[in-house]
Amino acid sequence: MSLDAGRVCCCAFVNMFSVNAIMKITKVKSHVLQYELPEDLGYSQQFYSKRSAHLVEVQTDEGVTGWGECFGAGNIALANKGIVELVIRPIILGSDPLDRDVIWHKVYNLLRDHGQKGMPLQALSGVDIALWDIAGKVAGLPVHKLIGGAHRSSIKAYGYGMMLKRESVADHKSRFKDEASRILSMGFHATKMKVGLGAKADVELCAAVAEGVGTTGQFMVDANHCYTTSDAFYVGRALEEMGAYWFEEPVAPEDLDGYRELRQGLSVNISGGEAEFNRWGWRTILENRGLDIAQPEVCALGGISEYLRVLALCHAHFTPVINHVWGSAIAVAANLQLLAAMPVMPGGMHQWEPMLELDTTHNHFRDELLKEPLNVLGQVKNNQGYVTVPTAPGIGVEPDPEILRKYSV
């Protein structure tokens, strides 16, 4: 064989190997799940009667499938399904799923004219998480290893409950007090309540929860941005006296000045950020110095790829992070991976540690969704309030196809 012929043969082999080695995305599908709750639950903005979840499945030509989740319930989930399948899917079909940063920026740049925040980012989040799941499965490693390793193998959990119902203030107070005590008896280190009945009534609710918690744990208050700044100061001053750990989303997410004023004027920690998206939105929040605790939502802000950039921004501003977690066991598993990989900040022998937010209300998608359930409530009870980080490849869990069919909308 001549030298030139050998070169041609070698190049052909290399090209054939390169083409065959590139994995391709062949399918992107949304699974919107829903069921009727035993009773209506509420927060400061609305009551709801159905539990929803929106999972994203990304398949490849090599048989590797990734799973992600999009933030947003009910009709929001159905709208996001349309964005995932009708807008994002045509952009990424045929792409190498391991090029997740390339895919992220390609999708974001094409969607930029139509929304840098909100539902387009929620939809992209589910796809991006699924791509990280694929990357972990290809590498045979959990996502926290892809990020850089685990700073901790289990995560301390806090339980949220104490939702609003169609009942009197007196009934709320009695129920909230009992439920706060019950959640701590489940093994949680802390509990979080909802408010939204009006500033004066809410202070009464908080006092009942403080009494129910006593000296056995911490409690936090989530307003879901229902107050004016003056009402938030009224409630916040009461929370100072009660020893609440944080005051979450006290005012509208757009009211950056209100956040800064509250942080400057109150000693209770001001937290928020679940309604913020991407690194540019988070840069504005952090530069404004309005948060004591940042609460990014990975299933909303742009997925794991963007979460890691936001986390770096938060830590660059010396703002501790406690992830906002809402949804199914897919969201819980993804957050366990991220919390495992989160470095301590600022560093020391006895360091502040992040916590995992867990829903304690009725949730089939937390308990029944997976082939091998995480049993997070059981872990909290039997592991002194901690949940173990999954070590299987990717996000470490797989949904049960039968459950997907059972609850599919």
Helices and strands as residue ranges (DSSP letters): H 3-21, E 25-43, E 46-60, E 65-70, H 74-82, I 83-88, H 89-92, H 100-111, G 112-114, H 119-139, H 143-147, E 154-160, H 169-185, E 190-194, H 199-213, E 218-222, H 229-242, E 246-248, H 256-265, E 269-272, H 278-288, E 293-294, H 298-301, H 303-316, H 329-341, E 355-359, H 364-367, H 376-382, E 386-388, H 401-407
